[in-house]
Amino acid sequence: MISTVLTWAVQRRLANVEHIRQYPHEAQQQVLQDLLRTARTTDWGRRYGYADELSAREFAQRVPISSYEELYPELERVLRGEANVLWPGPVQWFAKSSGTTNARSKYIPVTRESLHECHYRAGRDMTALATLYYPDIRILGGKTLSLGGTHGPNPFRPAATGSRVGDVSAVIMQNLPAWAEFVRTPPLELALLDEWEEKIERIARHVLEVDVRVLAGVPTWMIVLLRRVTALAGASSILEVWPRLGLFLHGAVAFGPYRELFRQLIPSPQMHYLEVYNASEGYLALQDEPNSEDLLLLLNHGIYYEFLPQDQWDAPEPRAVGLDEVQLGRTYALIISTNAGLWRYKIGDTVRFTSLAPYRIRISGRTKHFLNAFGEEVVVENADAAIAAACQATATTVRDYTAAPVYFATHDGTSRGRHQWLIEFNQVPANPEQFVEVLDHTLRQLNSDYDAKRHRDLALTPPQLTVAPPGTFEQWLAVRGKLGGQHKVPRLSNSRELIEEILQLKK
């Protein structure tokens, strides 16, 4: 009986994925109308006339594109407990995001609808796809080990016991339906521990005797856990502890620089990897084909998408395009309207489309998280690919990194510069010069603007490599109170503020 129910559930979710592939525009039109109809009596909905049954064009004309700062007055009202501001009813849960472009914490509303119709629905889709592609793992026959953050009282309503803020992973785990909680490990009392070092140690000890078949989380922290479990077990590899381990669902950071390290930690040709794009604002996309790194945009999960071309990012009245207008290979900033009450919200991430039938994307960076101090326009996607190539060429792996510009004046008064790469290696390359050469060469291949600036060292000289001691980036995160969870180090910056702050830790 249980097997029959599971088979039916998997088939239903696979049918949903196929519907997204076959009928993308119909799915998005239905999502928009559902969102407008549901929110028509909210303060926001009345302000912009949602009851008028707006078309997509009318919606774009009436409702402004908003950054977090621009939407904040309404978000603060929601945080303080006001109901029917952006979405019907009060909101009790909020995903706290450090934001990689803003030092201030961001509080993203997480409604019941966004949990069940977006995050959990997409999670079931991902489970169904993994079951289809990797039947030998028997995913639901064992446990999924998920690493997440923690949550605490809402600082805007500290006396309200029911209102909480935390990493989106913690919000999701705390509210999981019973069926999902049954197949995951560790238990919540360990998964939601606040102190990250204690969390890793206690989780590692707990899962030694658990039948773990799937890993889910951020690669950076999963590495730490896998090493600790292996050490505690006195094993030569994690497969001696979990012989049925077969899948890692990863997200939050690009996987390229970590791929070789995971192959070393999990030395099995039967180990598989699938990427998910599950942000604080919603579960946006997933890898629906095992042999492709492209992500299928989830179009019927309570999120309506628009896309802002690069030449519109700083326009006073930016014009976004709809799904039917996007072009292959171009970089767009994501604009989303969601069943958590975010309206034409500029999430900060950038994507490029790799397929239009169906609509698949790759995450290319951040609207304010790139290196463009000299007109080189290096985005995170370029940086990750170059780091991965340099690692492969020098047989090394990278723990974490960040890069920033260096300005200087030459003897004749002309201005040139370079990029400084602060990198924490798992093992320092035997030939650092080769690492830099491959890094530089790959960036020139991937990015014509960077290549033009590097031509004959006219605008940019070769990159400068600075090796960070072990633990540098974790120390920086700890100093900022952001160790663990989904917090991560900004990869690229147009100023030296961040890199100088981290370099101070070395002194």
N, C-alpha and C positions, 0 to 999 in steps of 0.2 A: 504493500500500500504506500509506504513512504517513498519507495523507489519510483512508483508511478506518479506521485505528486511532484517529485523533483524533476522527473522527465518532462512533465507537462509545463512546469514553471520555466525550465530551461528553453523549451521550444517557444514558449510565449515571448520570452525576452529576445530570442534570436529573431523572431518575427518582427519585433519592434525595431531592432537594429536594421533589418532589411527595409522596413517602412521608411526609416530615415534616409537610407541610401536611394530609394526609388522615388520618394515624394517629398523632397526637401522643402520646396516652396509652400506646398500645402501645409506641411507641419508647422513652419514658421508663422504663416498667416493665422493658423488656429491658435498658436501660443499667444500672439499679439492680441487677438480678440479676447481670449480668456483673461489675460492680464488686465486689459482695459475694463472689461466688464466687472471683474472682481474688485477693482480699486476705484470704481466710479464715484463712490460716496465718501472716499477719504478726502482729507484736506487737499492733498496733491491732485487727486482726480477731479475734484470740483474746480480747482484753480485752472486746470487746463482742459476742462470740458470733455472728460472721458465718456460721459453719458451720451455724447453726440455720435457714438459709433464711428470713431475716427478710422480713416484708411491709414496705411503705412505712411503715405506721403503727408497727410494731415498731421499725423502724430509727430513726424520729424519737423514739420513747420512750426508746430505749437510748443513743443517741449524742448527746452534747451539741453545741450550736452553739458554734463556737470562733472567736475572733478570731485574728489572727496571733500576738499576744502569748500567748494561751492555748495555742495549738498549738506554740509555739516550742520547748519542751523536746524534743518529738519531732523537730521540724525540725532542731534543732541536732545531734541524733544522726545524722540522715541526712546533714547537711552534713559531719560528721566521718567519714563513710565506713561507718557501720553499715548492714548490709543487713536487709531484711525488717522494717523498722520500721513504715512506713505503707503501703508497696507492695512487692511481691516484688522481691528483688535489691537491689543497691546503685544509687544514682543518681549520675550523673557530671555532669549539667548542671543549672544553676540560673539562673533569670531573676532578675536583681537589679532591684528596684523601689524607688525612693525613697519611694513612697507619698505621696500628697498630704495625708495627715492625720497623718503620723508622720515625724519627722526622721530616724529610724533607718532604715537600709537594710533592705529585706525580701528574703529569698532564697526564691524559689518553686521547688520541684523541677520539673524538666522531664524526664519519662521518655521512653523510646522510644515507648511507647504514646501518650502525649499528643502527641508530635511527629507521628507517622504517622496516628493515628486521629482526631486532633482538628485540629491546626493545618494539616497538609498536606491532609487530607481536605476541610476547609472551604475551603482555598485552591483546590482543584480544583472545588468546587461554585461558588465565586465566578467562576472562569474560565469555567465552562460557562454560567452565567447571562449573563455579559458577552458571550460568543460568540453566544448566542441573541439578545440584545437589540441588539447592535451588530455585525452581520456585516460591515459595510463596512470596519471597522477592521482586520479580519483580525489579531486580537490575537497569535496564535501565529506570524504571519509576520514579526514584528519583535521588538523587545526591550521588556521591562518594566524601567523604571528604578526601583529600590527603594532608599530611604534608610533606613539603620538605625544602630545604635550600635556597640558594641564589646564584647569579652569578655576576661577575664583569668583568672589562676589563682584557684582557690577559696581564700580567705583562711583557711579552717578546715583546709585540707589543702594548704598551699603546695608541699609536696614531691611531691604526687600529680599528675603531668603530665597525666593524663587527666581530671581534674575541673576544670571551668571555670564561671565565673559571668559574667553580662553582661546587657545589654538583651535582651528576648525576641526582638527583631528580629534581633539578632546571632546568638543561639542558633539561630534558625530558618534563617538564611542559611548558617551554618557547616555545618549538617547536611542541607541540601537534597539531594533525590535528583537524579541526573544530568539527568533530563529537565527539571526545573525550573531548574537552574543554566544549562542551555543557552539558555533564553529570557530570562534576566535580565541586567542590566548595572547597575553596573560590576563588574569582577572582584573577588573576595573581598579581595585585597590592598589594594584601595582602599576597598571598602565597609566594611571593619572597622578602618580607621585610627582611632587613639585621639584624635589632635588634631583637633578639629572644624573649625577654620579651614583647616587643611591639607587635610582630607578634602574640603571643599566645593570648594576650588581645583583639586585634582587630579581629582576626579570631573568637574567642569565641563569641564576640558580634554579628558578622555578621551571624553566622550559627544558632543562636537561633531560627530563623523563617524558616530555610531551612529544606526540607524533606530529611534528611540524612539517607541513607539505607546501605551504605558501608563505612567502614573506611579503609584507606591505609596509611601505614607509619611505622616508628620505634616505638615499644611499649613504650620505655622510654618517648618519647615526647607526644605520644598519651594520656598517663595517665594524664599528666599535663593539656592538653587541655580538656579532659573529665571532670576533676574535676572543672576546671574553668567554663565551660559551665553549669554544674550542679549547681554550686554556684550562677552564674548570674541569672539562671532561678528560684532560690529558690526551686529547686526540690529535692526529696529524692533519685532519681536515674536518669540517663541519658535517660532512657526509657520514662520518662514523657516528655522529650523534643523531642526525636526522637522515637516515638512508632513503626516505621517500620524498625528501625535499626536491621540488621540481619547478617552482615558479617564483619569480620576484615581481610584484607589482610596484613600480617605482614612480616617483614624481617629485615635484618641487624644484629640483635642479636637473640640469642636463646630465644624461647618463654617460655620454661619450668618454669623459675623463676617468670614469670609474669602471668602465667595462672590463679592462684587463685585470684590475685588482679583484673584481668579483670572480673572474675566471680562475684566479689563483686561490681565492678563499673557498670556492665551490667548484672543484675540478671535475666536472661531469659534463659530457656532451648532451646529456638529457636535461640540463638545467635551462630553463627558458625565462625570458624577460619581456614584460609588457609595460608600456608607459601609460600613465593616466594624467589628466590635466584637471585636478580637483583643487580648486582655489577656495579662498575664504568666501568669495562671492558666489560660488556654485561649481558644480561638476560640469566642466565645459566640453571635454573631449576625451577620447580614449583610443588606444591602438587596437584597431579592429582586424588587422591582418598581421600574422606573426612574423612575416618576412619583410615587413616594411616599417620604417620608423615614423610614418605619417600618422596623424591622429584624426579620427572621424569626428567631425563637429556634431555634438548632440543637439538636435534641433526640435525635439518635442519633450524637453525636460524642464519646462517652466522658464526658459531663458530666450528672449528675443534679441537677435544679434544685428548690429550695424558695424560698419567698418570705416575708419577714418584714414584716408590716404596720407602719406607722409607729408605732402605739401600743405596739408590742412591742419597739422598738429598745433601750430601756433597762430592760426588764423583767428581774427577777432570773432567771426561768426562761422565756425568750421562746418563744412558740409560733409556728412557721412554718406556712404553708399550702402545699399541693401545687398543681400546675398546674391541677387540676380545681376549685380553690376561688378562684382569683384573680378579681378584678373589674376592669372597665374603669375607667380614669381614676385608680385609687388608686395611691399611691406605695409601693413595696416595696423593702426591702433584699434584695439577692441572696444566697442561701445555696447553695453548690455543693459537690458531692462529685465527685471527678474521678479519671481514670486516671493522675494523677500523685501520688495519695495524699493529697489534701486531702479531709477528711471534715467535712461540714456546716460548711463554711468561710465565714465572713462576709467577702466580698470587699471590702466597703466601698462599692460602687456601688449606686445606687438606680435603679429603672426604673418605668415605668408602662405598662400594657398599652393598646394602641390597637386591638387586634383579638384575639378569642378563637377565631376560625375562619378562617384559622390563627392561631397565637399569635405576635403581633407586638408589639414593644416600642419605646419610646424611652428613651434614657438620660436620667435627670432630674437626676442629681447624685451626691453622696456622703453617706453617713450622718453624717459629721463635717465635711462641706465645704459649709456653707451659712451664710447670714446669718440669725440668729434672736436677735439681742441684745435686741430689743424686741418679740418675739412675732410678727415679720413673716414668718418662715419662707420666705425667698427662697432658692430652690434654683438651681443652676447653669443649668438649663434656662431659668428665667425671665431670668437675667442675660444669657445668650447671645442670647436673642430680643430683649431690650431694647437691647442693644448693636447688634445687626444693624439694628433699626428706626431707631435714632439715626444710624447710619452712612448709611443710605439717605436719610434726611431731610436730612442735611447734606452729602451727596456726599463722604463721607470713608471711610477704612478704618482699622481698628485692627490694630496689630501684636501687642499683648498687653495684658492688664489684670489687676488684682486689686482687690478691694473689702473694706472693713472698717468696723466701726462707729466712730462718734465720740460720746462721752458729754459732756454738759455740763449745768450747772444754770442755770435762769432766775432772774430777780430775785425771784420769789416762792417760790423753793425747790423747785418741782416739777422733775422730771427729764424732759428731752427729749433727743433725739439725732438723728443723721443718719448717712448712709452716705458714706464718702469713697471715691471711685473714682479709683484711680491708673491712668491710661491712657497707653500709648505708641502714638501715631498714626503711620501711614505719611505722612499729611499732616494737620496740625492743622486742625480745622474753622474756617471763616471766622467762624462764629457759634457759639462754645462754649456760650452761653446756650441756644440752640435745641437743641443736642445734649443738654444736661442736661434740658431740658423734655420732649423726646421720650423719653429714657431713663426719666424719672420717670413720665410718662404711660403708657408701655407696661407698666412694672412694675405700675402700679395696675390696668391692664386685665387683666393676666395673673394677678394674685395678690390675692385678696380680703383676706387678712390684712395685706399691705403697704398696700393701699388704706385699710383701716380705721385703720391706724396713721398714715397720712398725712392723714387727714380733718382739715381745718382746722389742720394742723400740730400737732395735739395731742400726739402721741407722737413723730413723726418730722418733721423739717423737710426741705426739698428737698435732694437729693444735692449733695455738694461734688465738683467735678471738679478733679483735680490732674493736669496734663500732665507725663508723664515724658519726659525727653530721649531722643533716639534711642540705642538700645543699653542702656538701663537694665536691662531684664529679662535680657538676655543676660549683662550684667556680673554680676548677682546670681547667675545660674545658674553662671557661671564661678567666682565666689568660693566657691560651695558644692561645686565639683567636679562639677557636673551638667550641663554644657553639652553639648548634642547628644543623640542617641539619642531615647528616648521621655520624657525628663525634661521636665516642664512646670511652669509657675508655678501654684500654687493660686489658683483664681478667687475664692473667697469664704472668709472666715474670721470667726469670732465674737470673735476677739481682735485687738489691734493689733500683736502681736509681729512678724508677717511684714511688714506694710506699713511699719512703722517701720524695720525692717531694710533694706528696699529704699529708703526715703526717705533713709536715711543716705548712700547712694551718690551722692545729688544734691549733697551738701554739699562 
